[in-house]
């Protein structure tokens, strides 16, 4: 029999001592959490700013191996025997930014049908069945600036799954029926693309910054989709999928020597393309140097707002200071949160961020959502905070808060070996040094208040801010003309849709 005296009450229960003592421990913890004790009331709570933390431990890269096959395939291997799992990713030097504008959507469809269409040796159903029986996966996708193929497998099934992974990369069948299905599904996505006001804002804002025809902003339309044929998929594949345009990374529970042999067996005889040259990147310039634009959505009770301009890339020497500037602007305790959300009560969410890209200019974007009648005030408040970053030096407290937040989040880049390997591959893909993150960490640590004001004055362009509002025109009072004499409407009617046909007949 065990007795516990809690708040003057004696609690009794009996246990057979053959049972696990974990039950007793759990009961005691429950009592401690449930009842108040006099001695606990004497403890004085500290404000979070008074808490002291030990310095962050130094981040070190796990051991890895890099080598290149004779055909040009770059390979990274990183053993991790914590779990009986193996995963791999191949980065392919391709992307939708190199597809023809009149066949927008081609690259994404190539990636999808490479996987769903099966291989020359296994139909799609056979491929799926083999993978499902082993709780394994093989996936392929092609994004804006990179293609990606991946696999996940139990260690015991590695040879089988890796063989299928190699098949999908080297011998895709591009089955016509799977292409037809993919086009049908894409048509459904086109039809629904105006259902979400945030999606409308993000899509149309890119067009305002990069231009309607830029590969960084154009959209798939019914007309471009109809032009895509199986022959287009084959040509695109044959242009980009060669071993000397790929980086393969594998992490997990394997023996590196055996893994090298398996890679050589599955990819070693794949012929490279000797005529490959560096593909020129599309030129980028800001399409609209300022202006207020509006998408009328009468059903909305609040406005979705984005303001911003063209930005820069990660390899800019000032990027660490700009990232700290983001910390001053954003998050709990940031200027936008304190002023626009807390003091003025204009929005639940508000943000502003310098968002770079690896090899082309990203954007500086600020925005959020607010009630319709607060739209103009919200935009003016955003603009005021952007100008304040240039004109008012950040305090030491603001700087330290932003730097601590940035440096504390830095460690999450290395939570597991697969994350680390992914970064190594990405940096090689874009031509960055392998220790880029560590140079960034040191630069963040060295950032000063003067640096923040300097980069704010240099890179923030209040005179070039483009403003986009997605909202209910009649409910926005005062009107947007208080921001600019000219407010340009943006038509988001889907070309080729029934709605467009109805509008044209009016």
Secondary structure, DSSP 8 states (H G I E B T S, - for coil): -EEEEETTEEEEE---TTS-THHHHHHHHHHHHHS--HHHHT-----GGG--------------EEEE-TTS-EEEEEE--SSSEEEEEEEES--GGGS-GGGTTHHHHHHHHHHHT-BSSS-HHHHHHHHHHTT-EEEEEE-SS-EEEEEEEEGGGHHHHHHHHHHHHH-B---HHHHHHHHHHHHHHHHTTTS-HHHHHHHHHHHHHH-TT-TTT----HHHHHT--HHHHHHHHHHH--GGGEEEEEEESS-HHHHHHHHHHHHTT----TT-----------S-SSEEEEEE-TT-SEEEEEEEEE--BTTSTTHHHHHHHHHHHSSTTSHHIIIIIIIS---S-EEEEEE-BSSS--EEEEEEEEEGGGHHHHHHHHHHHHHHHHHS---HHHHHHHHHHHHHHHGGGGSSHHHHHHHHHHHHHHT--TTHHHHHHHHHHH--HHHHHHHHHHH--GGG-EEEEEE-GGG-SS-GGGT-S-EEE-----TTSHHHHHHHH-
